[in-house]
Amino acid sequence: MPLITRDQAAAAHREFVRLGTVYARCFTPVEMIRERLRRQRLTGFLQAHAGEVTAIKSQANAVVERLRRRYKVLVPVSVATRA
């Protein structure tokens, strides 16, 4: 005998969706503010550490290129030309 019936499972799913909708509606303003602050902090970090970020990107690109050659991975033009 199942622990819950199909009707109970369907009702639970509907309630789950309803509560998810309420949660999303309530947290939309909070998430908008959080995302704006996150972008501002990221921008500030990238500006303050531009040299280090450039060095890491340069090193990462070289490592990826070395691995690409070693394992003969073809990179689509759209990805290869991204900077």
Phi, psi and omega in degrees: 000129181292154179292324177225156179277168176298321179297319179293320178296317179296319179295319179297320179296315178300318180294321178300314179295317180299314180294325176296321178295316178298314180302313181298319180295318182292323186268356180304311179298321180296315181294325177298315179294315180300317180294319178298315179296321179298315178298319179297316180294320178296315178301314179298317179298312182297324177291317182290335184237033185304317181297314180295319180296317179298317180297316180296316179299317180298314179296318181296316180300319180294318179295315179298317179297318178298315179293323178300316179293315183301316185262007176053050179270127177274134181249126178302148182305319182299327179278318184294331182268356178290142178244000000 
